[in-house]
Amino acid sequence: MQPGTPYGRGIPYLATGQYPGKLIAIEGTDGVGRSTQIQLLREWLEVRGYGVIETGWTRSELMQPTIELAKASNTLNKLTFVLLYATDFADRLEKEIIPALKAGFVVLSDRYIFTALARAGVRGVDRTWLRNLYGFAIAPHQVFYLKLDVETLIRRVLAARGMDLKHGDDIYDSFRAYQNRLLREYGSMAEEYNFRMLDARRSIDHIQNDLRRQVGQFLERSEERVSLA
């Protein structure tokens, strides 16, 4: 898939093309440090003179209140939640991502459609239907996946939430099983969507240095191609 173009048919009333901006997504489950890495990467890019905006999971002004209400009520089925998340993403794509790419910004996305695909896949939603649903999404120029093994992931999440669950507790077992399935879903998408794997067990500085190196090289190559055109 050509970066910057839709995976499928796209949004009918929105023309997409090779915009000057670049879309970079950072994916991974809870506890891998995505938000920290994006904040550090944004600061570094801005110092280097790039215009940067951030977007993230369920941050649409249109849909965020509705999604929070739906979560609190716990009455909607899994397909309805999938459609709510897709609407949130479509709103951000139209109002944030595409305008920023047109203006030449670097767009840093804290999670992208892959979170939606992974979570819905774990819940048994048909994968082909999901990919068709998100066919309007623009393929990022780079997708970084912060990969973490399930045991380290569980320790981080439980520590962050102040939970101390014993290994035999039903809640712990359920949570571990869910995270295992989620990691498998991400793993199954790695080749399909050309994930760049980063070992999230490393220190914040090591991960950030890796991100800066790869993103910096990509942006420099892109600028060189433009100057030679």
Backbone as CSV, one residue per row, in Angstrom:
resi,resn,N_x,N_y,N_z,CA_x,CA_y,CA_z,C_x,C_y,C_z
1,MET,0.842,-1.194,0.000,0.000,0.000,0.000,0.878,1.245,0.000
2,GLN,0.558,2.168,-0.883,1.312,3.411,-0.993,1.008,4.313,0.200
3,PRO,2.016,4.690,0.982,1.763,5.605,2.107,1.094,6.886,1.649
4,GLY,0.159,7.371,2.465,-0.544,8.595,2.144,-1.795,8.396,1.318
5,THR,-2.066,7.156,0.896,-3.266,6.856,0.120,-4.157,5.909,0.920
6,PRO,-5.459,5.873,0.635,-6.374,5.022,1.408,-6.106,3.529,1.192
7,TYR,-6.392,2.754,2.220,-6.288,1.305,2.103,-7.347,0.752,1.156
8,GLY,-8.491,1.415,1.117,-9.594,0.962,0.269,-10.102,2.088,-0.608
9,ARG,-11.406,2.336,-0.530,-12.032,3.310,-1.407,-11.873,4.746,-0.925
10,GLY,-11.549,4.935,0.312,-11.404,6.290,0.833,-12.749,6.909,1.151
11,ILE,-12.715,8.115,1.698,-13.942,8.859,1.969,-14.403,9.499,0.659
12,PRO,-15.623,9.203,0.208,-16.059,9.618,-1.141,-15.906,11.100,-1.438
13,TYR,-16.183,11.966,-0.474,-16.174,13.396,-0.735,-14.840,14.062,-0.393
14,LEU,-13.827,13.251,-0.016,-12.524,13.810,0.329,-11.472,13.305,-0.646
15,ALA,-10.921,14.213,-1.418,-9.842,13.831,-2.323,-8.561,13.631,-1.518
16,THR,-7.873,12.524,-1.770,-6.594,12.270,-1.104,-5.511,12.117,-2.159
17,GLY,-4.317,12.395,-1.782,-3.215,12.288,-2.726,-1.896,12.367,-2.000
18,GLN,-0.855,12.666,-2.737,0.468,12.740,-2.149,0.682,14.122,-1.531
19,TYR,0.174,14.280,-0.333,0.308,15.542,0.371,1.744,15.706,0.869
20,PRO,2.167,16.948,1.096,3.552,17.162,1.555,3.812,16.677,2.979
21,GLY,2.775,16.595,3.811,2.971,16.141,5.185,3.215,14.650,5.282
22,LYS,3.618,14.210,6.478,3.906,12.794,6.726,3.123,12.315,7.947
23,LEU,2.613,11.102,7.845,1.823,10.495,8.920,2.620,9.365,9.553
24,ILE,2.878,9.484,10.850,3.663,8.495,11.580,2.833,8.003,12.762
25,ALA,2.613,6.706,12.821,1.798,6.107,13.878,2.673,5.311,14.833
26,ILE,2.343,5.399,16.116,3.012,4.580,17.130,1.946,3.725,17.794
27,GLU,2.117,2.418,17.673,1.124,1.461,18.139,1.664,0.636,19.302
28,GLY,0.738,-0.024,19.976,1.104,-0.901,21.082,0.016,-0.905,22.129
29,THR,0.037,-1.876,22.985,-0.978,-2.009,24.021,-0.733,-1.013,25.149
30,ASP,-1.621,-1.014,26.142,-1.421,-0.179,27.326,-0.116,-0.567,28.011
31,GLY,0.570,0.421,28.552,1.752,0.129,29.355,3.066,0.076,28.609
32,VAL,3.050,0.332,27.285,4.306,0.252,26.535,5.001,1.607,26.409
33,GLY,4.326,2.688,26.793,4.973,3.994,26.778,4.786,4.799,25.512
34,ARG,3.703,4.562,24.784,3.466,5.282,23.534,3.427,6.796,23.733
35,SER,2.610,7.247,24.668,2.401,8.688,24.855,3.700,9.409,25.227
36,THR,4.496,8.779,26.067,5.781,9.358,26.449,6.684,9.513,25.237
37,GLN,6.744,8.475,24.416,7.605,8.508,23.237,7.134,9.560,22.230
38,ILE,5.834,9.699,22.061,5.307,10.687,21.126,5.612,12.104,21.609
39,GLN,5.467,12.343,22.898,5.770,13.668,23.437,7.233,14.034,23.206
40,LEU,8.139,13.095,23.498,9.567,13.345,23.297,9.902,13.523,21.817
41,LEU,9.281,12.707,20.975,9.546,12.801,19.540,9.028,14.122,18.984
42,ARG,7.872,14.550,19.447,7.331,15.833,18.987,8.270,16.975,19.343
43,GLU,8.745,17.000,20.575,9.652,18.067,20.999,10.914,18.082,20.140
44,TRP,11.441,16.914,19.855,12.657,16.802,19.046,12.420,17.294,17.623
45,LEU,11.287,16.918,17.033,10.978,17.345,15.671,10.753,18.846,15.591
46,GLU,10.093,19.398,16.596,9.837,20.842,16.584,11.132,21.639,16.702
47,VAL,12.072,21.156,17.500,13.374,21.813,17.605,14.088,21.805,16.256
48,ARG,13.851,20.744,15.472,14.469,20.627,14.151,13.709,21.414,13.073
49,GLY,12.644,22.089,13.471,11.956,22.976,12.542,10.715,22.421,11.878
50,TYR,10.272,21.244,12.290,9.072,20.652,11.690,7.817,21.126,12.418
51,GLY,6.754,21.346,11.651,5.447,21.555,12.244,4.851,20.203,12.584
52,VAL,4.374,20.040,13.800,3.905,18.731,14.271,2.541,18.880,14.932
53,ILE,1.639,17.948,14.649,0.405,17.838,15.427,0.271,16.395,15.910
54,GLU,-0.478,16.223,16.982,-0.751,14.896,17.519,-2.239,14.572,17.364
55,THR,-2.518,13.310,17.177,-3.886,12.825,17.223,-3.855,11.486,17.940
56,GLY,-4.995,11.059,18.443,-4.974,9.809,19.209,-6.335,9.182,19.352
57,TRP,-6.310,7.999,19.873,-7.468,7.145,20.052,-8.588,7.853,20.814
58,THR,-9.772,7.878,20.243,-11.005,8.455,20.822,-10.825,9.907,21.271
59,ARG,-10.129,10.704,20.479,-9.951,12.116,20.816,-10.816,13.037,19.963
60,SER,-11.711,12.480,19.168,-12.591,13.304,18.353,-13.533,14.104,19.244
61,GLU,-13.606,15.417,19.006,-14.523,16.248,19.787,-15.972,15.833,19.549
62,LEU,-16.251,15.327,18.363,-17.607,14.880,18.028,-17.994,13.628,18.789
63,MET,-17.064,12.659,18.875,-17.420,11.329,19.356,-16.954,10.996,20.765
64,GLN,-15.968,11.710,21.287,-15.432,11.355,22.600,-16.491,11.298,23.695
65,PRO,-17.381,12.296,23.814,-18.407,12.214,24.864,-19.334,11.010,24.683
66,THR,-19.677,10.704,23.434,-20.565,9.576,23.167,-19.902,8.254,23.538
67,ILE,-18.639,8.113,23.211,-17.921,6.875,23.526,-17.782,6.701,25.032
68,GLU,-17.475,7.777,25.733,-17.363,7.689,27.196,-18.699,7.302,27.822
69,LEU,-19.781,7.870,27.317,-21.112,7.527,27.813,-21.448,6.069,27.524
70,ALA,-21.086,5.599,26.339,-21.356,4.207,25.966,-20.582,3.237,26.853
71,LYS,-19.338,3.580,27.161,-18.537,2.730,28.051,-19.151,2.678,29.446
72,ALA,-19.602,3.821,29.928,-20.161,3.881,31.277,-21.467,3.102,31.388
73,SER,-22.266,3.129,30.323,-23.560,2.446,30.369,-23.427,0.940,30.233
74,ASN,-22.378,0.494,29.498,-22.104,-0.934,29.327,-23.319,-1.687,28.775
75,THR,-24.027,-1.059,27.845,-25.236,-1.677,27.290,-25.139,-1.956,25.795
76,LEU,-24.102,-1.456,25.115,-24.002,-1.599,23.666,-23.228,-2.862,23.296
77,ASN,-23.563,-3.455,22.151,-22.866,-4.666,21.724,-21.553,-4.320,21.027
78,LYS,-20.777,-5.344,20.717,-19.423,-5.130,20.209,-19.406,-4.446,18.847
79,LEU,-20.380,-4.734,17.987,-20.401,-4.105,16.675,-20.721,-2.613,16.777
80,THR,-21.577,-2.248,17.712,-21.887,-0.834,17.904,-20.647,-0.080,18.360
81,PHE,-19.859,-0.673,19.260,-18.621,-0.037,19.699,-17.645,0.103,18.531
82,VAL,-17.554,-0.925,17.691,-16.675,-0.848,16.525,-17.052,0.333,15.652
83,LEU,-18.340,0.531,15.437,-18.805,1.630,14.591,-18.568,2.991,15.255
84,LEU,-18.697,3.059,16.580,-18.389,4.302,17.287,-16.915,4.676,17.123
85,TYR,-16.038,3.687,17.287,-14.603,3.946,17.137,-14.264,4.341,15.698
86,ALA,-14.910,3.699,14.733,-14.660,4.031,13.333,-15.110,5.459,13.030
87,THR,-16.221,5.869,13.619,-16.715,7.235,13.431,-15.758,8.244,14.058
88,ASP,-15.247,7.921,15.234,-14.252,8.773,15.886,-13.041,8.953,14.977
89,PHE,-12.558,7.850,14.404,-11.387,7.932,13.542,-11.688,8.730,12.281
90,ALA,-12.857,8.500,11.666,-13.221,9.226,10.445,-13.286,10.726,10.694
91,ASP,-13.820,11.117,11.851,-13.920,12.533,12.181,-12.533,13.145,12.325
92,ARG,-11.630,12.453,12.992,-10.271,12.976,13.163,-9.512,12.988,11.832
93,LEU,-9.760,11.979,10.989,-9.109,11.934,9.683,-9.502,13.144,8.842
94,GLU,-10.801,13.453,8.842,-11.303,14.563,8.030,-10.900,15.922,8.591
95,LYS,-10.976,16.087,9.905,-10.808,17.415,10.498,-9.394,17.696,11.004
96,GLU,-8.603,16.654,11.251,-7.263,16.862,11.795,-6.171,16.357,10.860
97,ILE,-6.246,15.074,10.517,-5.116,14.419,9.844,-4.924,14.939,8.428
98,ILE,-5.970,14.880,7.599,-5.824,15.309,6.208,-5.488,16.791,6.091
99,PRO,-6.153,17.699,6.823,-5.745,19.112,6.737,-4.284,19.341,7.128
100,ALA,-3.819,18.621,8.152,-2.418,18.785,8.573,-1.458,18.268,7.506
101,LEU,-1.788,17.147,6.874,-0.938,16.616,5.806,-0.910,17.565,4.613
102,LYS,-2.056,18.147,4.284,-2.110,19.129,3.192,-1.204,20.322,3.481
103,ALA,-1.136,20.699,4.765,-0.348,21.866,5.164,1.129,21.539,5.368
104,GLY,1.512,20.279,5.190,2.918,19.904,5.300,3.389,19.540,6.689
105,PHE,2.456,19.287,7.619,2.826,18.928,8.982,3.225,17.449,9.080
106,VAL,3.992,17.160,10.120,4.196,15.774,10.537,3.086,15.440,11.532
107,VAL,2.317,14.419,11.230,1.222,14.003,12.105,1.675,12.785,12.904
108,LEU,1.695,12.910,14.223,2.045,11.803,15.108,0.754,11.247,15.692
109,SER,0.492,9.989,15.410,-0.750,9.361,15.870,-0.467,8.375,17.001
110,ASP,-1.038,8.682,18.167,-0.944,7.790,19.322,-2.017,6.723,19.149
111,ARG,-1.615,5.599,18.570,-2.486,4.546,18.077,-3.142,4.984,16.764
112,TYR,-3.424,3.964,15.953,-4.056,4.237,14.664,-5.175,3.208,14.496
113,ILE,-5.522,2.855,13.273,-6.616,1.893,13.087,-6.253,0.502,13.593
114,PHE,-4.973,0.241,13.809,-4.540,-1.096,14.191,-5.022,-1.469,15.594
115,THR,-5.159,-0.482,16.464,-5.748,-0.735,17.778,-7.184,-1.204,17.622
116,ALA,-7.931,-0.537,16.751,-9.321,-0.929,16.516,-9.398,-2.332,15.933
117,LEU,-8.534,-2.640,14.980,-8.529,-3.969,14.364,-8.173,-5.045,15.381
118,ALA,-7.187,-4.759,16.228,-6.751,-5.754,17.211,-7.826,-6.010,18.257
119,ARG,-8.392,-4.953,18.806,-9.386,-5.117,19.872,-10.653,-5.784,19.354
120,ALA,-11.096,-5.387,18.171,-12.297,-6.010,17.612,-12.020,-7.449,17.220
121,GLY,-10.811,-7.720,16.729,-10.454,-9.093,16.375,-10.477,-10.015,17.579
122,VAL,-9.989,-9.534,18.717,-10.030,-10.317,19.948,-11.467,-10.666,20.332
123,ARG,-12.381,-9.758,20.034,-13.793,-9.965,20.389,-14.568,-10.738,19.328
124,GLY,-13.847,-11.231,18.338,-14.477,-12.126,17.375,-15.134,-11.456,16.191
125,VAL,-14.889,-10.160,15.990,-15.459,-9.473,14.831,-14.725,-9.927,13.571
126,ASP,-15.456,-10.133,12.501,-14.888,-10.640,11.251,-13.783,-9.715,10.741
127,ARG,-12.613,-10.281,10.459,-11.459,-9.477,10.083,-11.613,-8.828,8.708
128,THR,-12.201,-9.547,7.769,-12.412,-8.968,6.445,-13.374,-7.783,6.519
129,TRP,-14.438,-7.934,7.277,-15.397,-6.842,7.457,-14.721,-5.634,8.100
130,LEU,-13.859,-5.880,9.087,-13.153,-4.787,9.754,-12.257,-4.021,8.789
131,ARG,-11.528,-4.742,7.965,-10.619,-4.091,7.035,-11.385,-3.304,5.970
132,ASN,-12.522,-3.810,5.565,-13.357,-3.050,4.635,-13.919,-1.797,5.306
133,LEU,-14.310,-1.936,6.567,-14.850,-0.802,7.310,-13.838,0.338,7.380
134,TYR,-12.575,-0.011,7.639,-11.526,1.000,7.776,-10.785,1.245,6.463
135,GLY,-11.396,0.874,5.343,-10.758,1.085,4.051,-10.549,2.543,3.703
136,PHE,-11.269,3.433,4.378,-11.108,4.866,4.108,-9.851,5.430,4.762
137,ALA,-9.212,4.672,5.645,-8.043,5.170,6.371,-6.855,5.339,5.435
138,ILE,-6.061,6.366,5.693,-4.844,6.609,4.930,-3.708,5.759,5.509
139,ALA,-2.964,5.114,4.644,-1.818,4.318,5.088,-0.722,5.247,5.615
140,PRO,-0.251,5.047,6.854,0.825,5.898,7.388,2.129,5.717,6.612
141,HIS,2.978,6.707,6.703,4.299,6.593,6.085,5.217,5.701,6.909
142,GLN,5.012,5.692,8.220,5.746,4.783,9.101,4.813,4.346,10.234
143,VAL,4.889,3.064,10.598,4.150,2.545,11.749,5.149,1.869,12.680
144,PHE,5.295,2.405,13.874,6.180,1.809,14.871,5.337,1.048,15.889
145,TYR,5.718,-0.191,16.128,4.994,-1.023,17.084,5.895,-1.295,18.284
146,LEU,5.498,-0.778,19.445,6.250,-1.006,20.673,5.860,-2.379,21.212
147,LYS,6.739,-3.317,21.050,6.443,-4.715,21.361,6.919,-5.081,22.760
148,LEU,6.039,-5.741,23.501,6.349,-6.119,24.873,5.783,-7.510,25.132
149,ASP,6.537,-8.336,25.855,6.031,-9.661,26.206,4.938,-9.530,27.256
150,VAL,4.082,-10.541,27.331,2.875,-10.435,28.144,3.182,-10.302,29.633
151,GLU,4.208,-10.974,30.130,4.510,-10.902,31.562,4.963,-9.495,31.966
152,THR,5.858,-8.903,31.171,6.307,-7.536,31.462,5.155,-6.560,31.327
153,LEU,4.332,-6.770,30.313,3.185,-5.900,30.086,2.237,-5.918,31.277
154,ILE,1.929,-7.099,31.784,1.006,-7.219,32.915,1.571,-6.531,34.145
155,ARG,2.857,-6.709,34.418,3.470,-6.062,35.589,3.354,-4.545,35.488
156,ARG,3.601,-4.010,34.301,3.535,-2.557,34.130,2.110,-2.038,34.312
157,VAL,1.154,-2.712,33.699,-0.233,-2.236,33.755,-0.765,-2.314,35.172
158,LEU,-0.493,-3.413,35.857,-0.986,-3.563,37.224,-0.337,-2.545,38.156
159,ALA,0.952,-2.289,37.950,1.643,-1.311,38.788,1.086,0.089,38.540
160,ALA,0.825,0.411,37.276,0.302,1.735,36.944,-1.092,1.954,37.520
161,ARG,-1.864,0.876,37.622,-3.237,0.990,38.125,-3.337,0.732,39.618
162,GLY,-2.191,0.484,40.251,-2.196,0.253,41.681,-2.861,-1.048,42.092
163,MET,-2.785,-2.062,41.221,-3.439,-3.337,41.492,-2.403,-4.378,41.901
164,ASP,-2.767,-5.241,42.812,-1.874,-6.297,43.280,-2.654,-7.615,43.246
165,LEU,-2.761,-8.183,42.055,-3.551,-9.395,41.880,-2.656,-10.621,41.935
166,LYS,-3.094,-11.625,42.630,-2.348,-12.870,42.686,-2.552,-13.648,41.397
167,HIS,-1.576,-14.486,41.063,-1.617,-15.202,39.794,-2.820,-16.131,39.674
168,GLY,-3.394,-16.517,40.757,-4.513,-17.450,40.684,-5.869,-16.780,40.624
169,ASP,-5.913,-15.467,40.784,-7.185,-14.767,40.785,-7.831,-14.791,39.411
170,ASP,-9.148,-14.873,39.380,-9.874,-14.917,38.116,-9.629,-13.659,37.296
171,ILE,-9.578,-12.500,37.962,-9.371,-11.244,37.244,-8.012,-11.248,36.557
172,TYR,-7.002,-11.707,37.282,-5.653,-11.770,36.711,-5.625,-12.717,35.520
173,ASP,-6.205,-13.902,35.678,-6.202,-14.891,34.593,-6.925,-14.361,33.369
174,SER,-8.042,-13.689,33.580,-8.809,-13.131,32.461,-8.013,-12.028,31.762
175,PHE,-7.395,-11.181,32.574,-6.613,-10.090,32.009,-5.426,-10.628,31.210
176,ARG,-4.766,-11.644,31.747,-3.616,-12.230,31.056,-4.047,-12.870,29.741
177,ALA,-5.162,-13.579,29.762,-5.653,-14.229,28.547,-5.997,-13.188,27.483
178,TYR,-6.636,-12.093,27.928,-6.999,-11.031,26.981,-5.755,-10.402,26.360
179,GLN,-4.747,-10.097,27.183,-3.531,-9.481,26.665,-2.802,-10.423,25.709
180,ASN,-2.804,-11.704,26.008,-2.194,-12.676,25.090,-2.868,-12.649,23.728
181,ARG,-4.201,-12.632,23.728,-4.938,-12.595,22.460,-4.685,-11.292,21.717
182,LEU,-4.609,-10.191,22.471,-4.366,-8.896,21.856,-2.987,-8.845,21.201
183,LEU,-1.988,-9.372,21.884,-0.637,-9.395,21.320,-0.577,-10.260,20.065
184,ARG,-1.330,-11.352,20.052,-1.366,-12.192,18.851,-1.994,-11.441,17.680
185,GLU,-3.041,-10.654,17.961,-3.680,-9.866,16.898,-2.685,-8.858,16.317
186,TYR,-1.963,-8.168,17.181,-0.959,-7.225,16.696,0.107,-7.956,15.878
187,GLY,0.544,-9.107,16.384,1.561,-9.873,15.678,1.112,-10.296,14.291
188,SER,-0.160,-10.630,14.149,-0.673,-11.069,12.851,-0.732,-9.932,11.841
189,MET,-0.746,-8.682,12.330,-0.802,-7.531,11.425,0.571,-6.979,11.072
190,ALA,1.612,-7.444,11.740,2.935,-6.838,11.614,3.438,-6.828,10.171
191,GLU,3.339,-7.951,9.498,3.820,-8.019,8.116,2.830,-7.366,7.158
192,GLU,1.549,-7.591,7.403,0.510,-7.043,6.533,0.609,-5.525,6.420
193,TYR,0.878,-4.863,7.542,0.904,-3.399,7.558,2.309,-2.833,7.750
194,ASN,3.313,-3.664,7.600,4.705,-3.206,7.599,5.076,-2.478,8.885
195,PHE,4.795,-3.119,10.036,5.186,-2.533,11.318,6.705,-2.503,11.446
196,ARG,7.201,-1.440,12.049,8.602,-1.371,12.452,8.657,-1.709,13.937
197,MET,9.218,-2.856,14.269,9.199,-3.362,15.637,10.256,-2.670,16.502
198,LEU,9.822,-2.223,17.673,10.742,-1.660,18.661,10.562,-2.408,19.971
199,ASP,11.663,-2.834,20.571,11.623,-3.579,21.823,11.283,-2.620,22.967
200,ALA,10.063,-2.732,23.486,9.591,-1.814,24.520,10.106,-2.165,25.903
201,ARG,10.906,-3.214,26.036,11.511,-3.550,27.329,12.681,-2.630,27.642
202,ARG,13.186,-1.964,26.636,14.343,-1.092,26.825,13.958,0.205,27.536
203,SER,14.954,0.986,27.873,14.706,2.252,28.564,14.034,3.241,27.628
204,ILE,13.415,4.257,28.224,12.767,5.315,27.440,13.766,5.958,26.481
205,ASP,14.973,6.230,26.962,15.970,6.898,26.124,16.383,6.029,24.943
206,HIS,16.565,4.723,25.174,16.961,3.834,24.076,15.889,3.782,22.997
207,ILE,14.633,3.673,23.410,13.534,3.633,22.442,13.451,4.952,21.685
208,GLN,13.573,6.073,22.409,13.473,7.377,21.777,14.604,7.595,20.773
209,ASN,15.803,7.173,21.112,16.918,7.319,20.176,16.664,6.536,18.902
210,ASP,16.087,5.349,19.036,15.760,4.536,17.868,14.704,5.223,17.005
211,LEU,13.684,5.770,17.658,12.641,6.492,16.931,13.220,7.708,16.199
212,ARG,14.012,8.470,16.875,14.582,9.670,16.260,15.449,9.317,15.058
213,ARG,16.226,8.258,15.198,17.094,7.851,14.087,16.273,7.472,12.860
214,GLN,15.261,6.626,13.055,14.481,6.147,11.916,13.600,7.246,11.319
215,VAL,12.941,8.020,12.171,12.087,9.099,11.672,12.939,10.180,11.000
216,GLY,14.057,10.533,11.629,14.925,11.553,11.054,15.452,11.165,9.690
217,GLN,15.902,9.919,9.544,16.403,9.455,8.256,15.304,9.479,7.194
218,PHE,14.102,9.057,7.580,12.984,9.043,6.632,12.645,10.454,6.163
219,LEU,12.559,11.403,7.079,12.208,12.765,6.707,13.303,13.410,5.853
220,GLU,14.543,13.120,6.160,15.645,13.670,5.364,15.614,13.126,3.949
221,ARG,15.358,11.826,3.797,15.267,11.236,2.457,14.101,11.844,1.678
222,SER,12.986,12.061,2.367,11.819,12.653,1.705,12.123,14.058,1.208
223,GLU,12.846,14.828,2.016,13.206,16.195,1.620,14.174,16.185,0.456
224,GLU,15.080,15.211,0.438,16.029,15.116,-0.673,15.321,14.809,-1.989
225,ARG,14.316,13.918,-1.929,13.567,13.583,-3.139,12.804,14.787,-3.657
226,VAL,12.257,15.583,-2.749,11.525,16.780,-3.161,12.472,17.790,-3.800
227,SER,13.648,17.963,-3.233,14.600,18.943,-3.762,15.136,18.538,-5.127
228,LEU,15.191,17.221,-5.399,15.696,16.740,-6.677,14.622,16.711,-7.770
229,ALA,13.359,16.785,-7.333,12.256,16.698,-8.311,12.168,17.961,-9.170
